[in-house]
Amino acid sequence: MRLHPKILFLVLAVVVGLTVIVGYPGLFSELTAQQRVSPVARQNKMIPIPLAAEEADLQKRLERQEKNRRFYNPRGDDLMAQGEGEIFGRTSYAEPSSAIPVTESDFIILGRVLKAQPYFAEANTSIYSEFEVAIEEIIAESTNRGTRRNGPVMVTREGGAIKMPDERIIQFTVSGIGALPERDKRYLFFLKPACSQCLDFSIVVGYELDRNTLIPIDRIKDSATYEGMSESDFVSAVKKAVKSN
């Protein structure tokens, strides 16, 4: 029985497609990774997190108030006035010198985000987010703060989305500093102390490790050089840069 030319073409197409997927799984996963939405593209779709409960301990409340003052935005509007669908924010023009900013980082780690929690800054003029990160590997450390090698480290970045008790979503974004990390994802962070007396760290540059593929969470002029690189190759590149510094 002779097959119709169109049917024969469809059969051949299916056979070729299966051959590519089975014979070259790396190519298929690479295409999938390229089509994946980048963290920076997700920046305007921040994940809302319920408003944090007030600390019961007086000392912790005072520490929270001090951190709220640190993120106070003197030019910011009261975020409680934010209407439905609105996103308040600001622009940061500070940019790291390179995609591997070893000279600007006191602490370089590879780890997983265990917890993410946004907070209102003083007078509700901004939102900042805290990330509890379980350290998998310390790549470099030049801080004298006695980093918690046996426990998680606290990382902060301005921006976030808070789900209020009345179901309203209040958001604050900072254009120019990149996307926010997400809970249960792995990252390689270049960090620096948030302030001279602070125990938490600010993100200089971050990279999401998605299915062993590197994805920058910050817009940096030469970060495309490393995008899509394997985790092991990038860690090696960072260690080489640290050693040569």
Secondary structure, 3 states (H helix, E strand, C coil): CCCCHHHHHHHHHHHHHHHHHHHCHHHHHHHHHHHCCCCCCCHHHCCCEECCCCCCCHHHHHHHHHHHHHCCCCCCCCHHHCCCCCCEEEECCCCCCCCCCHHHCCEEEEEEEEEEEEEECHHHCCEEEEEEEEEEEEEEECCCCCCCCCCCEEEEEECEEEECCCCCEEEEEEECCCCCCCCCCEEEEEEEECCCCCCCEEEEEEEEEECCEEEECCCCCCHHHCCCCEHHHHHHHHHHHHHHC
